[in-house]
Amino acid sequence: MRTKKALSRHWCTKENINPYLAQVLTAEMLGKGLLGDCKPILTLLKYEGKIRSFAGSNFSRHSSHVMKDNCPRYVRVNTLKTSLSNVQYQLDNNGWSLQEYDPTQVTYSDFLKFIQELGESTYLRDYHVDELLIFPPKTPFWDNFLYTNNDIILQDKASCLPVLVSGIKPGSNVIDACAAPGNKTSYIAAAINNTGHVVAIEKDLERYQTLQRLVVERRATCVTTLNQDFTRLPLDKYSQVEFIFVDPSCSSSGVNLHNDEVPEERIRSLACFQAHLLRHALSFPSVQEVIYSTCSVYVQENEEVVQNALKEFQDQFELEDLSEKLSGWKHFGNESFVFGRRCLRTRTDVDKCHGFFVAKFVRISKICNRLTSVNKIDKKRKQQKSFKNLEIVSGNSKNLESKLSEVVTCAKKKQKVKR
């Protein structure tokens, strides 16, 4: 934690801010970014430039990981307000050039090389997420009209994966359990074309207010926001929910720019909280899919949480195999777990995005229903085949009877002639 403490000292001692709060907020700013207008956040933002400057020089000396500054800038097109073609037209007018490629002729490994070789004024369309555009590192969009007008959203590829691998479709009934600031929520709304219903839940009031504002600004009209604790959400009140996204608070170790280790006690506390949320999500009687994700690299917050949930709900849910969901994907869950291969992981140094983990729970009855449906189809086909065989046999029998009758008639005529 030495780096976090050093960074947070830049401002907490001068502003009389709790040092532990300072460390958490500093990590959030360098990772996901800070939203809100409370005094500690506004105070930290005054020192953001100095902190980032210090972070850049410090990490270049001490970190063996790829720095976030070397990761590309990801921009998701907000299809609730505009279209991909309209955004590309605006970018062309601003001097940007799309580097085109044929995904059917290019491997994921080739694509990663394209990212590394991006020119200053060129951008790519993502290999897996259609609405995601990729720009060179540090590309500024804060004052760009597309950003200020909410036509585009600055969202890392990793955080798009939970929605991408889910089974949501237009008309779906969805709960986003840990919704603020709202990037995932608006992506869910876009994925279902603003039809169906999305309940976006956030416990913290200030983060909830940000969520509420962004949902309106991004025109996610199918979303209802709730300022409450997800684990207190009554199961019977939302008996129609089909999909639940659980992306809880975590160590953010997947977005950190350094090698600092999070204390074991902190990780255990987070894992306990995450497991509590996941258990509640899996308890909804009508839910068919629960997508669990974190921006953590720690097994305790990922595979171990999933393993415990599987043990408790083994008769109701199983993990869908995500290994074939993304073409050419390289990284999966820890293979020391039986189900490891069924989960997705991202690696910053390879996938050029935040470190992330995704697991997808699917209700067993849903799978059984699919199998039952397939079995019914097979049974019907067999019955139809049997009926056809019977018809053939029946037809053949009638032909034999007719021929036999003709033979008998012919024999009788011959006997009459002889007489």
TARA-V912696 format. One record per helix or strand. SS is the DSSP state (~ for helix, > for strand). FROM is the first residue (numbers start at 1). TO is the last residue. Records with the same first field share a line. If there is no record, write none. Layout:
# TARA-V912696
SS: FROM-TO, FROM-TO
This chain:
# TARA-V912696
~: 2-15, 19-30, 39-46, 48-62, 68-70, 84-93, 108-116, 145-148, 157-165, 183-191, 205-217, 230-232, 264-282, 299-301, 303-312, 340-342, 348-351, 364-418
>: 73-77, 97-98, 122-125, 132-135, 152-154, 173-176, 197-201, 223-226, 243-246, 289-294, 317-319, 332-332, 344-346, 356-363
